[in-house]
Protein backbone atom coordinates (compact mmCIF):
# COMPACT_ATOMS: atom_id res chain seq x y z
CA UNK A 1 0.00 0.00 0.00
CA UNK A 2 2.93 2.34 0.58
CA UNK A 3 4.00 2.01 -3.06
CA UNK A 4 0.44 2.67 -4.22
CA UNK A 5 0.22 5.82 -2.08
CA UNK A 6 3.28 7.22 -3.86
CA UNK A 7 1.82 6.69 -7.34
CA UNK A 8 -0.08 9.25 -9.38
CA UNK A 9 -3.85 8.85 -9.59
CA UNK A 10 -4.48 6.10 -12.12
CA UNK A 11 -7.79 7.61 -13.19
CA UNK A 12 -6.29 11.08 -13.82
CA UNK A 13 -3.42 9.45 -15.70
CA UNK A 14 -5.77 7.49 -17.97
CA UNK A 15 -7.95 10.57 -18.52
CA UNK A 16 -4.87 12.64 -19.44
CA UNK A 17 -5.53 15.07 -16.58
CA UNK A 18 -3.23 16.71 -14.07
CA UNK A 19 -3.71 15.44 -10.52
CA UNK A 20 -4.52 18.31 -8.15
CA UNK A 21 -4.80 16.64 -4.73
CA UNK A 22 -3.00 13.99 -2.70
CA UNK A 23 -3.20 10.33 -3.63
CA UNK A 24 -5.48 8.09 -1.57
CA UNK A 25 -5.22 4.31 -1.52
CA UNK A 26 -8.62 2.93 -2.57
CA UNK A 27 -9.56 -0.72 -1.99
CA UNK A 28 -11.28 -2.03 -5.13
CA UNK A 29 -14.94 -2.80 -4.44
CA UNK A 30 -16.32 -5.23 -6.95
CA UNK A 31 -18.27 -8.33 -5.97
CA UNK A 32 -18.22 -7.49 -2.27
CA UNK A 33 -21.06 -6.69 0.10
CA UNK A 34 -21.67 -3.13 1.25
CA UNK A 35 -19.48 -3.32 4.35
CA UNK A 36 -16.75 -5.51 2.85
CA UNK A 37 -13.67 -4.45 0.94
CA UNK A 38 -10.93 -6.17 -0.99
CA UNK A 39 -7.60 -7.03 0.61
CA UNK A 40 -4.64 -4.66 0.69
CA UNK A 41 -3.18 -6.17 -2.49
CA UNK A 42 -6.24 -4.96 -4.44
CA UNK A 43 -5.65 -1.23 -4.08
CA UNK A 44 -5.78 1.64 -6.55
CA UNK A 45 -4.15 5.10 -6.35
CA UNK A 46 -6.84 7.79 -6.70
CA UNK A 47 -6.64 11.54 -6.10
CA UNK A 48 -8.56 12.45 -2.96
CA UNK A 49 -10.61 15.46 -4.05
CA UNK A 50 -11.78 14.25 -7.45
CA UNK A 51 -11.42 10.63 -8.56
CA UNK A 52 -11.81 9.15 -5.07
CA UNK A 53 -14.18 11.33 -3.02
CA UNK A 54 -15.39 13.79 -5.69
CA UNK A 55 -18.86 13.74 -7.23
CA UNK A 56 -17.54 12.04 -10.41
CA UNK A 57 -15.27 9.63 -8.53
CA UNK A 58 -15.62 6.06 -7.34
CA UNK A 59 -17.50 7.10 -4.17
CA UNK A 60 -19.68 9.47 -6.20
CA UNK A 61 -21.60 8.78 -9.40
CA UNK A 62 -18.57 7.02 -10.99
CA UNK A 63 -18.81 9.21 -14.09
CA UNK A 64 -15.05 8.93 -14.70
CA UNK A 65 -15.32 5.13 -14.87
CA UNK A 66 -18.05 5.48 -17.49
CA UNK A 67 -15.94 7.94 -19.51
CA UNK A 68 -13.02 5.49 -19.42
CA UNK A 69 -15.36 2.52 -20.06
CA UNK A 70 -13.65 0.75 -17.18
CA UNK A 71 -14.50 -0.92 -13.88
CA UNK A 72 -12.55 -0.75 -10.63
CA UNK A 73 -10.98 -4.09 -11.61
CA UNK A 74 -9.77 -2.49 -14.86
CA UNK A 75 -8.23 0.35 -12.80
CA UNK A 76 -6.57 -2.27 -10.58
CA UNK A 77 -5.16 -3.96 -13.68
CA UNK A 78 -3.81 -0.63 -15.00
CA UNK A 79 -2.28 0.04 -11.57
CA UNK A 80 -0.54 -3.34 -11.49
CA UNK A 81 0.76 -2.83 -15.03
CA UNK A 82 2.31 0.48 -13.94
CA UNK A 83 3.76 -1.05 -10.78
CA UNK A 84 5.25 -4.15 -12.36
CA UNK A 85 5.32 -3.37 -16.08
CA UNK A 86 3.67 -5.52 -18.70
CA UNK A 87 5.08 -9.05 -18.76
CA UNK A 88 3.75 -10.17 -22.12
N, C-alpha and C positions, 0 to 999 in steps of 0.2 A: 504494500500500500504506500510505502514511502516513495518508491520510484514513480508510482502513478501520480502522487501529489505534486511531483516536480515536473510533470509533463504539461504541455499546453492542452487546452480544452480540445478534445477530439472533434466535437461538434463544430466549434468555430473553425477549426482547421479544415474540415471537410466542406464547410460552407464558404471558405475563402475569406473569412472575417478576421478582424483583429480582436483578440481577447482583451477585455477591459476590466476584469475583476479576477480575484485569486482563484486558483484551481481547487475545487472540492473533489473528494473521492466518493463517487456514487456507486453503490452496490446495484448491479443489474437486477431488475425486477421483472422477470418473465416466467410465467408458470408457477408462481408462488402465491400463497394466500396473502391477504391484506396485511397481516402483521409479520410476515416472514420476509427474509431477504436472502440473497445469495451469499455464499462464503466470500472471504476476503480476496480470493484469487479472481473472482468475477467482478472486478471493479473497473470503473471508467472515469477518466479525468474530464470534469465538466466545470466551466466557469460558474462561479457562485451566483452572480446577479442576473444571468441571462439563461444559459442553457440548462442550468440545474434548478434554480429556484424561481426563475423568471416566468412570466405568463406564457411564453412560447416553449419553455423548457420541459424537461421530463417530469417535473412535479406540477406543471401547469397543463396547458392543453396539448402539449407535445407537437405543436405546429412544426418545429424544426425537424422532427423525425419524419413527418409527412413530406416536407420539402425535399429531404434527402432520400426519401423512399427507403427508409431503414427502420429497423427495430433496435431495441437496446442490445440484443445479441449481436446485431451487425456492428454496432458501435464498439462492443467488447472485442469483436474480431479485428476491427480496425486498430484498436488500442494495442492488442497483442502483436499485430503485424508491425506496428511502430516500435514496440518494446523489443521484439526479438528479430525483426526483419523477416521477410518472406523466405520460406525454406523450400520453395518449389524447385 
